[in-house]
Amino acid sequence: MNKHFSFQPEQSVSTFKSFEMTREEKVAQIIVDSSVFQFHKSRLMNEIDRALAAGNRKKFKTLSSEYNDLLEQFSHLQ
């Protein structure tokens, strides 16, 4: 796995609890968050498929855990 592109939980993800954001800023943040989510989701799904095809159980479990973390981190989009 290329760690340069891996999802890092400490990366900024909006919480929408800030009342200082305008409606337009909130919409823009949703668009950015959605793009980041889709990118990482697609990447992880492809890597999971490759791990399954190779029969690499350890990598599959690691990637599946990352995928579940991603879904949790971006649950506000679903």
VEXMI-117804 format. One record per atom (N, C-alpha, C, CB): residue number from 1; x, y, z; atom name. Coordinates in nm, 3 decimals, always signed. Glycine has a CB too. Layout:
<r seq="NUM" px="X" py="Y" pz="Z" atom="CA"/>
...
***
This chain:
<r seq="1" px="+0.085" py="-0.118" pz="+0.000" atom="N"/>
<r seq="1" px="+0.000" py="+0.000" pz="+0.000" atom="CA"/>
<r seq="1" px="+0.088" py="+0.123" pz="+0.000" atom="C"/>
<r seq="1" px="-0.096" py="+0.000" pz="+0.121" atom="CB"/>
<r seq="2" px="+0.053" py="+0.221" pz="-0.077" atom="N"/>
<r seq="2" px="+0.127" py="+0.345" pz="-0.085" atom="CA"/>
<r seq="2" px="+0.080" py="+0.436" pz="+0.027" atom="C"/>
<r seq="2" px="+0.109" py="+0.413" pz="-0.224" atom="CB"/>
<r seq="3" px="+0.162" py="+0.453" pz="+0.129" atom="N"/>
<r seq="3" px="+0.123" py="+0.533" pz="+0.246" atom="CA"/>
<r seq="3" px="+0.102" py="+0.679" pz="+0.211" atom="C"/>
<r seq="3" px="+0.228" py="+0.521" pz="+0.355" atom="CB"/>
<r seq="4" px="+0.159" py="+0.723" pz="+0.098" atom="N"/>
<r seq="4" px="+0.140" py="+0.861" pz="+0.057" atom="CA"/>
<r seq="4" px="-0.008" py="+0.891" pz="+0.033" atom="C"/>
<r seq="4" px="+0.221" py="+0.891" pz="-0.069" atom="CB"/>
<r seq="5" px="-0.082" py="+0.790" pz="-0.012" atom="N"/>
<r seq="5" px="-0.223" py="+0.811" pz="-0.043" atom="CA"/>
<r seq="5" px="-0.317" py="+0.751" pz="+0.059" atom="C"/>
<r seq="5" px="-0.252" py="+0.755" pz="-0.177" atom="CB"/>
<r seq="6" px="-0.264" py="+0.693" pz="+0.163" atom="N"/>
<r seq="6" px="-0.353" py="+0.629" pz="+0.259" atom="CA"/>
<r seq="6" px="-0.427" py="+0.733" pz="+0.342" atom="C"/>
<r seq="6" px="-0.274" py="+0.535" pz="+0.351" atom="CB"/>
<r seq="7" px="-0.546" py="+0.697" pz="+0.384" atom="N"/>
<r seq="7" px="-0.628" py="+0.786" pz="+0.465" atom="CA"/>
<r seq="7" px="-0.570" py="+0.797" pz="+0.604" atom="C"/>
<r seq="7" px="-0.774" py="+0.737" pz="+0.470" atom="CB"/>
<r seq="8" px="-0.557" py="+0.918" pz="+0.650" atom="N"/>
<r seq="8" px="-0.506" py="+0.943" pz="+0.784" atom="CA"/>
<r seq="8" px="-0.617" py="+1.008" pz="+0.865" atom="C"/>
<r seq="8" px="-0.379" py="+1.033" pz="+0.780" atom="CB"/>
<r seq="9" px="-0.660" py="+0.946" pz="+0.977" atom="N"/>
<r seq="9" px="-0.772" py="+1.000" pz="+1.055" atom="CA"/>
<r seq="9" px="-0.750" py="+1.142" pz="+1.103" atom="C"/>
<r seq="9" px="-0.798" py="+0.913" pz="+1.172" atom="CB"/>
<r seq="10" px="-0.625" py="+1.183" pz="+1.117" atom="N"/>
<r seq="10" px="-0.600" py="+1.319" pz="+1.165" atom="CA"/>
<r seq="10" px="-0.622" py="+1.424" pz="+1.057" atom="C"/>
<r seq="10" px="-0.460" py="+1.329" pz="+1.219" atom="CB"/>
<r seq="11" px="-0.646" py="+1.380" pz="+0.933" atom="N"/>
<r seq="11" px="-0.674" py="+1.475" pz="+0.827" atom="CA"/>
<r seq="11" px="-0.805" py="+1.546" pz="+0.855" atom="C"/>
<r seq="11" px="-0.677" py="+1.406" pz="+0.690" atom="CB"/>
<r seq="12" px="-0.815" py="+1.669" pz="+0.811" atom="N"/>
<r seq="12" px="-0.932" py="+1.749" pz="+0.841" atom="CA"/>
<r seq="12" px="-1.058" py="+1.693" pz="+0.775" atom="C"/>
<r seq="12" px="-0.910" py="+1.892" pz="+0.795" atom="CB"/>
<r seq="13" px="-1.157" py="+1.673" pz="+0.856" atom="N"/>
<r seq="13" px="-1.290" py="+1.634" pz="+0.810" atom="CA"/>
<r seq="13" px="-1.386" py="+1.727" pz="+0.883" atom="C"/>
<r seq="13" px="-1.322" py="+1.480" pz="+0.838" atom="CB"/>
<r seq="14" px="-1.476" py="+1.787" pz="+0.808" atom="N"/>
<r seq="14" px="-1.563" py="+1.887" pz="+0.869" atom="CA"/>
<r seq="14" px="-1.658" py="+1.824" pz="+0.970" atom="C"/>
<r seq="14" px="-1.642" py="+1.960" pz="+0.762" atom="CB"/>
<r seq="15" px="-1.698" py="+1.904" pz="+1.068" atom="N"/>
<r seq="15" px="-1.794" py="+1.858" pz="+1.168" atom="CA"/>
<r seq="15" px="-1.926" py="+1.933" pz="+1.157" atom="C"/>
<r seq="15" px="-1.736" py="+1.874" pz="+1.308" atom="CB"/>
<r seq="16" px="-1.927" py="+2.043" pz="+1.087" atom="N"/>
<r seq="16" px="-2.047" py="+2.124" pz="+1.066" atom="CA"/>
<r seq="16" px="-2.105" py="+2.179" pz="+1.195" atom="C"/>
<r seq="16" px="-2.151" py="+2.044" pz="+0.995" atom="CB"/>
<r seq="17" px="-2.029" py="+2.177" pz="+1.302" atom="N"/>
<r seq="17" px="-2.078" py="+2.232" pz="+1.428" atom="CA"/>
<r seq="17" px="-2.039" py="+2.379" pz="+1.442" atom="C"/>
<r seq="17" px="-2.024" py="+2.152" pz="+1.544" atom="CB"/>
<r seq="18" px="-1.960" py="+2.427" pz="+1.350" atom="N"/>
<r seq="18" px="-1.916" py="+2.566" pz="+1.356" atom="CA"/>
<r seq="18" px="-2.026" py="+2.655" pz="+1.299" atom="C"/>
<r seq="18" px="-1.782" py="+2.586" pz="+1.279" atom="CB"/>
<r seq="19" px="-2.075" py="+2.743" pz="+1.382" atom="N"/>
<r seq="19" px="-2.179" py="+2.836" pz="+1.336" atom="CA"/>
<r seq="19" px="-2.118" py="+2.954" pz="+1.263" atom="C"/>
<r seq="19" px="-2.262" py="+2.884" pz="+1.454" atom="CB"/>
<r seq="20" px="-1.986" py="+2.958" pz="+1.255" atom="N"/>
<r seq="20" px="-1.919" py="+3.066" pz="+1.185" atom="CA"/>
<r seq="20" px="-1.913" py="+3.042" pz="+1.035" atom="C"/>
<r seq="20" px="-1.780" py="+3.084" pz="+1.240" atom="CB"/>
<r seq="21" px="-1.944" py="+2.920" pz="+0.990" atom="N"/>
<r seq="21" px="-1.940" py="+2.890" pz="+0.848" atom="CA"/>
<r seq="21" px="-2.069" py="+2.935" pz="+0.781" atom="C"/>
<r seq="21" px="-1.919" py="+2.739" pz="+0.825" atom="CB"/>
<r seq="22" px="-2.055" py="+2.996" pz="+0.666" atom="N"/>
<r seq="22" px="-2.174" py="+3.033" pz="+0.589" atom="CA"/>
<r seq="22" px="-2.231" py="+2.907" pz="+0.523" atom="C"/>
<r seq="22" px="-2.140" py="+3.143" pz="+0.482" atom="CB"/>
<r seq="23" px="-2.350" py="+2.919" pz="+0.473" atom="N"/>
<r seq="23" px="-2.414" py="+2.806" pz="+0.404" atom="CA"/>
<r seq="23" px="-2.329" py="+2.762" pz="+0.286" atom="C"/>
<r seq="23" px="-2.557" py="+2.845" pz="+0.355" atom="CB"/>
<r seq="24" px="-2.276" py="+2.856" pz="+0.212" atom="N"/>
<r seq="24" px="-2.192" py="+2.826" pz="+0.096" atom="CA"/>
<r seq="24" px="-2.065" py="+2.754" pz="+0.137" atom="C"/>
<r seq="24" px="-2.159" py="+2.953" pz="+0.020" atom="CB"/>
<r seq="25" px="-2.006" py="+2.795" pz="+0.249" atom="N"/>
<r seq="25" px="-1.885" py="+2.730" pz="+0.298" atom="CA"/>
<r seq="25" px="-1.915" py="+2.586" pz="+0.342" atom="C"/>
<r seq="25" px="-1.824" py="+2.810" pz="+0.415" atom="CB"/>
<r seq="26" px="-2.030" py="+2.566" pz="+0.404" atom="N"/>
<r seq="26" px="-2.068" py="+2.430" pz="+0.445" atom="CA"/>
<r seq="26" px="-2.088" py="+2.340" pz="+0.323" atom="C"/>
<r seq="26" px="-2.196" py="+2.434" pz="+0.530" atom="CB"/>
<r seq="27" px="-2.154" py="+2.393" pz="+0.220" atom="N"/>
<r seq="27" px="-2.175" py="+2.316" pz="+0.097" atom="CA"/>
<r seq="27" px="-2.040" py="+2.284" pz="+0.033" atom="C"/>
<r seq="27" px="-2.266" py="+2.395" pz="-0.002" atom="CB"/>
<r seq="28" px="-1.950" py="+2.382" pz="+0.028" atom="N"/>
<r seq="28" px="-1.817" py="+2.359" pz="-0.029" atom="CA"/>
<r seq="28" px="-1.743" py="+2.251" pz="+0.051" atom="C"/>
<r seq="28" px="-1.736" py="+2.490" pz="-0.030" atom="CB"/>
<r seq="29" px="-1.755" py="+2.254" pz="+0.183" atom="N"/>
<r seq="29" px="-1.687" py="+2.155" pz="+0.266" atom="CA"/>
<r seq="29" px="-1.744" py="+2.015" pz="+0.243" atom="C"/>
<r seq="29" px="-1.700" py="+2.192" pz="+0.414" atom="CB"/>
<r seq="30" px="-1.875" py="+2.006" pz="+0.224" atom="N"/>
<r seq="30" px="-1.938" py="+1.877" pz="+0.193" atom="CA"/>
<r seq="30" px="-1.884" py="+1.822" pz="+0.061" atom="C"/>
<r seq="30" px="-2.092" py="+1.891" pz="+0.187" atom="CB"/>
<r seq="31" px="-1.869" py="+1.909" pz="-0.037" atom="N"/>
<r seq="31" px="-1.816" py="+1.867" pz="-0.168" atom="CA"/>
<r seq="31" px="-1.673" py="+1.816" pz="-0.154" atom="C"/>
<r seq="31" px="-1.822" py="+1.983" pz="-0.270" atom="CB"/>
<r seq="32" px="-1.591" py="+1.888" pz="-0.080" atom="N"/>
<r seq="32" px="-1.452" py="+1.846" pz="-0.059" atom="CA"/>
<r seq="32" px="-1.448" py="+1.714" pz="+0.016" atom="C"/>
<r seq="32" px="-1.373" py="+1.955" pz="+0.018" atom="CB"/>
<r seq="33" px="-1.523" py="+1.704" pz="+0.125" atom="N"/>
<r seq="33" px="-1.526" py="+1.581" pz="+0.204" atom="CA"/>
<r seq="33" px="-1.573" py="+1.463" pz="+0.119" atom="C"/>
<r seq="33" px="-1.619" py="+1.597" pz="+0.326" atom="CB"/>
<r seq="34" px="-1.673" py="+1.485" pz="+0.037" atom="N"/>
<r seq="34" px="-1.726" py="+1.379" pz="-0.048" atom="CA"/>
<r seq="34" px="-1.620" py="+1.333" pz="-0.149" atom="C"/>
<r seq="34" px="-1.852" py="+1.426" pz="-0.121" atom="CB"/>
<r seq="35" px="-1.547" py="+1.427" pz="-0.206" atom="N"/>
<r seq="35" px="-1.442" py="+1.392" pz="-0.301" atom="CA"/>
<r seq="35" px="-1.331" py="+1.312" pz="-0.235" atom="C"/>
<r seq="35" px="-1.383" py="+1.518" pz="-0.365" atom="CB"/>
<r seq="36" px="-1.289" py="+1.354" pz="-0.117" atom="N"/>
<r seq="36" px="-1.185" py="+1.282" pz="-0.043" atom="CA"/>
<r seq="36" px="-1.235" py="+1.142" pz="-0.008" atom="C"/>
<r seq="36" px="-1.145" py="+1.360" pz="+0.087" atom="CB"/>
<r seq="37" px="-1.357" py="+1.133" pz="+0.040" atom="N"/>
<r seq="37" px="-1.415" py="+1.004" pz="+0.076" atom="CA"/>
<r seq="37" px="-1.420" py="+0.910" pz="-0.044" atom="C"/>
<r seq="37" px="-1.556" py="+1.023" pz="+0.133" atom="CB"/>
<r seq="38" px="-1.471" py="+0.958" pz="-0.157" atom="N"/>
<r seq="38" px="-1.483" py="+0.874" pz="-0.276" atom="CA"/>
<r seq="38" px="-1.346" py="+0.826" pz="-0.326" atom="C"/>
<r seq="38" px="-1.555" py="+0.950" pz="-0.387" atom="CB"/>
<r seq="39" px="-1.247" py="+0.915" pz="-0.321" atom="N"/>
<r seq="39" px="-1.113" py="+0.878" pz="-0.364" atom="CA"/>
<r seq="39" px="-1.059" py="+0.764" pz="-0.278" atom="C"/>
<r seq="39" px="-1.019" py="+1.000" pz="-0.356" atom="CB"/>
<r seq="40" px="-1.063" py="+0.781" pz="-0.147" atom="N"/>
<r seq="40" px="-1.009" py="+0.679" pz="-0.057" atom="CA"/>
<r seq="40" px="-1.091" py="+0.550" pz="-0.060" atom="C"/>
<r seq="40" px="-1.001" py="+0.733" pz="+0.085" atom="CB"/>
<r seq="41" px="-1.222" py="+0.563" pz="-0.072" atom="N"/>
<r seq="41" px="-1.308" py="+0.445" pz="-0.078" atom="CA"/>
<r seq="41" px="-1.274" py="+0.362" pz="-0.202" atom="C"/>
<r seq="41" px="-1.457" py="+0.486" pz="-0.080" atom="CB"/>
<r seq="42" px="-1.262" py="+0.426" pz="-0.315" atom="N"/>
<r seq="42" px="-1.229" py="+0.357" pz="-0.439" atom="CA"/>
<r seq="42" px="-1.091" py="+0.291" pz="-0.431" atom="C"/>
<r seq="42" px="-1.234" py="+0.455" pz="-0.557" atom="CB"/>
<r seq="43" px="-0.994" py="+0.364" pz="-0.377" atom="N"/>
<r seq="43" px="-0.859" py="+0.311" pz="-0.364" atom="CA"/>
<r seq="43" px="-0.858" py="+0.187" pz="-0.274" atom="C"/>
<r seq="43" px="-0.764" py="+0.419" pz="-0.308" atom="CB"/>
<r seq="44" px="-0.924" py="+0.198" pz="-0.159" atom="N"/>
<r seq="44" px="-0.927" py="+0.085" pz="-0.066" atom="CA"/>
<r seq="44" px="-1.001" py="-0.035" pz="-0.125" atom="C"/>
<r seq="44" px="-0.991" py="+0.127" pz="+0.064" atom="CB"/>
<r seq="45" px="-1.109" py="-0.011" pz="-0.194" atom="N"/>
<r seq="45" px="-1.184" py="-0.121" pz="-0.254" atom="CA"/>
<r seq="45" px="-1.098" py="-0.195" pz="-0.357" atom="C"/>
<r seq="45" px="-1.313" py="-0.069" pz="-0.320" atom="CB"/>
<r seq="46" px="-1.023" py="-0.119" pz="-0.436" atom="N"/>
<r seq="46" px="-0.934" py="-0.182" pz="-0.535" atom="CA"/>
<r seq="46" px="-0.823" py="-0.262" pz="-0.467" atom="C"/>
<r seq="46" px="-0.872" py="-0.075" pz="-0.626" atom="CB"/>
<r seq="47" px="-0.765" py="-0.206" pz="-0.362" atom="N"/>
<r seq="47" px="-0.660" py="-0.277" pz="-0.289" atom="CA"/>
<r seq="47" px="-0.714" py="-0.401" pz="-0.219" atom="C"/>
<r seq="47" px="-0.594" py="-0.184" pz="-0.186" atom="CB"/>
<r seq="48" px="-0.836" py="-0.393" pz="-0.166" atom="N"/>
<r seq="48" px="-0.899" py="-0.509" pz="-0.103" atom="CA"/>
<r seq="48" px="-0.922" py="-0.618" pz="-0.207" atom="C"/>
<r seq="48" px="-1.035" py="-0.469" pz="-0.036" atom="CB"/>
<r seq="49" px="-0.969" py="-0.581" pz="-0.325" atom="N"/>
<r seq="49" px="-0.989" py="-0.680" pz="-0.432" atom="CA"/>
<r seq="49" px="-0.857" py="-0.748" pz="-0.469" atom="C"/>
<r seq="49" px="-1.049" py="-0.612" pz="-0.556" atom="CB"/>
<r seq="50" px="-0.749" py="-0.671" pz="-0.477" atom="N"/>
<r seq="50" px="-0.618" py="-0.728" pz="-0.511" atom="CA"/>
<r seq="50" px="-0.570" py="-0.824" pz="-0.401" atom="C"/>
<r seq="50" px="-0.514" py="-0.617" pz="-0.533" atom="CB"/>
<r seq="51" px="-0.593" py="-0.785" pz="-0.275" atom="N"/>
<r seq="51" px="-0.552" py="-0.872" pz="-0.164" atom="CA"/>
<r seq="51" px="-0.631" py="-1.002" pz="-0.167" atom="C"/>
<r seq="51" px="-0.573" py="-0.799" pz="-0.029" atom="CB"/>
<r seq="52" px="-0.759" py="-0.995" pz="-0.197" atom="N"/>
<r seq="52" px="-0.841" py="-1.116" pz="-0.207" atom="CA"/>
<r seq="52" px="-0.794" py="-1.205" pz="-0.321" atom="C"/>
<r seq="52" px="-0.989" py="-1.079" pz="-0.227" atom="CB"/>
<r seq="53" px="-0.767" py="-1.143" pz="-0.436" atom="N"/>
<r seq="53" px="-0.722" py="-1.220" pz="-0.552" atom="CA"/>
<r seq="53" px="-0.588" py="-1.289" pz="-0.525" atom="C"/>
<r seq="53" px="-0.709" py="-1.128" pz="-0.674" atom="CB"/>
<r seq="54" px="-0.503" py="-1.222" pz="-0.447" atom="N"/>
<r seq="54" px="-0.372" py="-1.279" pz="-0.415" atom="CA"/>
<r seq="54" px="-0.378" py="-1.376" pz="-0.297" atom="C"/>
<r seq="54" px="-0.273" py="-1.167" pz="-0.384" atom="CB"/>
<r seq="55" px="-0.492" py="-1.382" pz="-0.232" atom="N"/>
<r seq="55" px="-0.506" py="-1.469" pz="-0.116" atom="CA"/>
<r seq="55" px="-0.429" py="-1.419" pz="+0.006" atom="C"/>
<r seq="55" px="-0.460" py="-1.608" pz="-0.150" atom="CB"/>
<r seq="56" px="-0.407" py="-1.289" pz="+0.011" atom="N"/>
<r seq="56" px="-0.331" py="-1.229" pz="+0.121" atom="CA"/>
<r seq="56" px="-0.427" py="-1.188" pz="+0.233" atom="C"/>
<r seq="56" px="-0.248" py="-1.106" pz="+0.071" atom="CB"/>
<r seq="57" px="-0.448" py="-1.281" pz="+0.326" atom="N"/>
<r seq="57" px="-0.545" py="-1.260" pz="+0.434" atom="CA"/>
<r seq="57" px="-0.505" py="-1.144" pz="+0.525" atom="C"/>
<r seq="57" px="-0.560" py="-1.389" pz="+0.515" atom="CB"/>
<r seq="58" px="-0.376" py="-1.133" pz="+0.557" atom="N"/>
<r seq="58" px="-0.329" py="-1.029" pz="+0.647" atom="CA"/>
<r seq="58" px="-0.353" py="-0.890" pz="+0.587" atom="C"/>
<r seq="58" px="-0.179" py="-1.047" pz="+0.677" atom="CB"/>
<r seq="59" px="-0.320" py="-0.874" pz="+0.459" atom="N"/>
<r seq="59" px="-0.342" py="-0.745" pz="+0.393" atom="CA"/>
<r seq="59" px="-0.491" py="-0.716" pz="+0.382" atom="C"/>
<r seq="59" px="-0.277" py="-0.744" pz="+0.253" atom="CB"/>
<r seq="60" px="-0.570" py="-0.819" pz="+0.353" atom="N"/>
<r seq="60" px="-0.715" py="-0.801" pz="+0.345" atom="CA"/>
<r seq="60" px="-0.770" py="-0.749" pz="+0.477" atom="C"/>
<r seq="60" px="-0.783" py="-0.934" pz="+0.307" atom="CB"/>
<r seq="61" px="-0.728" py="-0.808" pz="+0.587" atom="N"/>
<r seq="61" px="-0.778" py="-0.764" pz="+0.718" atom="CA"/>
<r seq="61" px="-0.736" py="-0.621" pz="+0.749" atom="C"/>
<r seq="61" px="-0.729" py="-0.858" pz="+0.828" atom="CB"/>
<r seq="62" px="-0.611" py="-0.588" pz="+0.717" atom="N"/>
<r seq="62" px="-0.561" py="-0.452" pz="+0.740" atom="CA"/>
<r seq="62" px="-0.640" py="-0.351" pz="+0.658" atom="C"/>
<r seq="62" px="-0.411" py="-0.442" pz="+0.706" atom="CB"/>
<r seq="63" px="-0.657" py="-0.381" pz="+0.530" atom="N"/>
<r seq="63" px="-0.730" py="-0.289" pz="+0.442" atom="CA"/>
<r seq="63" px="-0.877" py="-0.279" pz="+0.480" atom="C"/>
<r seq="63" px="-0.716" py="-0.334" pz="+0.296" atom="CB"/>
<r seq="64" px="-0.936" py="-0.390" pz="+0.520" atom="N"/>
<r seq="64" px="-1.077" py="-0.388" pz="+0.563" atom="CA"/>
<r seq="64" px="-1.094" py="-0.300" pz="+0.686" atom="C"/>
<r seq="64" px="-1.127" py="-0.531" pz="+0.593" atom="CB"/>
<r seq="65" px="-0.999" py="-0.306" pz="+0.776" atom="N"/>
<r seq="65" px="-1.002" py="-0.220" pz="+0.895" atom="CA"/>
<r seq="65" px="-0.992" py="-0.073" pz="+0.855" atom="C"/>
<r seq="65" px="-0.889" py="-0.257" pz="+0.992" atom="CB"/>
<r seq="66" px="-0.902" py="-0.043" pz="+0.762" atom="N"/>
<r seq="66" px="-0.889" py="+0.094" pz="+0.713" atom="CA"/>
<r seq="66" px="-1.019" py="+0.141" pz="+0.648" atom="C"/>
<r seq="66" px="-0.772" py="+0.106" pz="+0.613" atom="CB"/>
<r seq="67" px="-1.081" py="+0.051" pz="+0.570" atom="N"/>
<r seq="67" px="-1.207" py="+0.083" pz="+0.503" atom="CA"/>
<r seq="67" px="-1.316" py="+0.115" pz="+0.605" atom="C"/>
<r seq="67" px="-1.250" py="-0.033" pz="+0.412" atom="CB"/>
<r seq="68" px="-1.325" py="+0.033" pz="+0.709" atom="N"/>
<r seq="68" px="-1.426" py="+0.057" pz="+0.814" atom="CA"/>
<r seq="68" px="-1.399" py="+0.188" pz="+0.887" atom="C"/>
<r seq="68" px="-1.428" py="-0.059" pz="+0.914" atom="CB"/>
<r seq="69" px="-1.271" py="+0.219" pz="+0.912" atom="N"/>
<r seq="69" px="-1.236" py="+0.347" pz="+0.974" atom="CA"/>
<r seq="69" px="-1.278" py="+0.464" pz="+0.884" atom="C"/>
<r seq="69" px="-1.084" py="+0.354" pz="+1.002" atom="CB"/>
<r seq="70" px="-1.257" py="+0.448" pz="+0.755" atom="N"/>
<r seq="70" px="-1.296" py="+0.552" pz="+0.660" atom="CA"/>
<r seq="70" px="-1.446" py="+0.575" pz="+0.664" atom="C"/>
<r seq="70" px="-1.251" py="+0.514" pz="+0.517" atom="CB"/>
<r seq="71" px="-1.523" py="+0.466" pz="+0.663" atom="N"/>
<r seq="71" px="-1.670" py="+0.478" pz="+0.667" atom="CA"/>
<r seq="71" px="-1.715" py="+0.549" pz="+0.795" atom="C"/>
<r seq="71" px="-1.737" py="+0.339" pz="+0.658" atom="CB"/>
<r seq="72" px="-1.651" py="+0.518" pz="+0.905" atom="N"/>
<r seq="72" px="-1.685" py="+0.582" pz="+1.032" atom="CA"/>
<r seq="72" px="-1.649" py="+0.731" pz="+1.029" atom="C"/>
<r seq="72" px="-1.613" py="+0.511" pz="+1.149" atom="CB"/>
<r seq="73" px="-1.531" py="+0.761" pz="+0.978" atom="N"/>
<r seq="73" px="-1.483" py="+0.899" pz="+0.976" atom="CA"/>
<r seq="73" px="-1.572" py="+0.988" pz="+0.890" atom="C"/>
<r seq="73" px="-1.338" py="+0.905" pz="+0.925" atom="CB"/>
<r seq="74" px="-1.626" py="+0.932" pz="+0.783" atom="N"/>
<r seq="74" px="-1.708" py="+1.011" pz="+0.690" atom="CA"/>
<r seq="74" px="-1.856" py="+0.976" pz="+0.701" atom="C"/>
<r seq="74" px="-1.659" py="+0.990" pz="+0.547" atom="CB"/>
<r seq="75" px="-1.898" py="+0.927" pz="+0.816" atom="N"/>
<r seq="75" px="-2.038" py="+0.885" pz="+0.833" atom="CA"/>
<r seq="75" px="-2.136" py="+1.002" pz="+0.813" atom="C"/>
<r seq="75" px="-2.058" py="+0.825" pz="+0.972" atom="CB"/>
<r seq="76" px="-2.090" py="+1.124" pz="+0.831" atom="N"/>
<r seq="76" px="-2.177" py="+1.240" pz="+0.813" atom="CA"/>
<r seq="76" px="-2.220" py="+1.258" pz="+0.668" atom="C"/>
<r seq="76" px="-2.108" py="+1.366" pz="+0.862" atom="CB"/>
<r seq="77" px="-2.155" py="+1.187" pz="+0.574" atom="N"/>
<r seq="77" px="-2.191" py="+1.198" pz="+0.433" atom="CA"/>
<r seq="77" px="-2.291" py="+1.092" pz="+0.389" atom="C"/>
<r seq="77" px="-2.067" py="+1.189" pz="+0.348" atom="CB"/>
<r seq="78" px="-2.310" py="+0.991" pz="+0.472" atom="N"/>
<r seq="78" px="-2.395" py="+0.879" pz="+0.430" atom="CA"/>
<r seq="78" px="-2.534" py="+0.891" pz="+0.484" atom="C"/>
<r seq="78" px="-2.337" py="+0.749" pz="+0.473" atom="CB"/>
***
